[in-house]
Amino acid sequence: MSYAIGEVAEKLAISPYTLRYYDKEGLLPFVDRNAAGRRRFKDNDFNYLEVIICLKEAGVPVKQIGACLLYTSDAADDMQCV
């Protein structure tokens, strides 16, 4: 199943603007786009997004989140924010 940016924002309780910002900063390279160029998220993208949100809520700057995700991209499915 795929989700539009508004649906993802609602499920994660963040704004679509925040998701667009994360994309602009290079944190969402996994996000597909449809023929019209709109972002389409998949079910397995939610784990990755939850890691980003968890790190942001912990006070990690966005630039450092990107560096952190380079090391954890293979493990993102196993990570959980507690």
Buried (B, 14 or more C-beta within 10 A) or exposed (E): EEBBBEEBBEEBEBEBEBBBBBBEEEBBEEBEEEEEEEBBBEEEBBEBBBBBBBBBEEEBEBEEBBEBBEEEEEEBEEBEEE
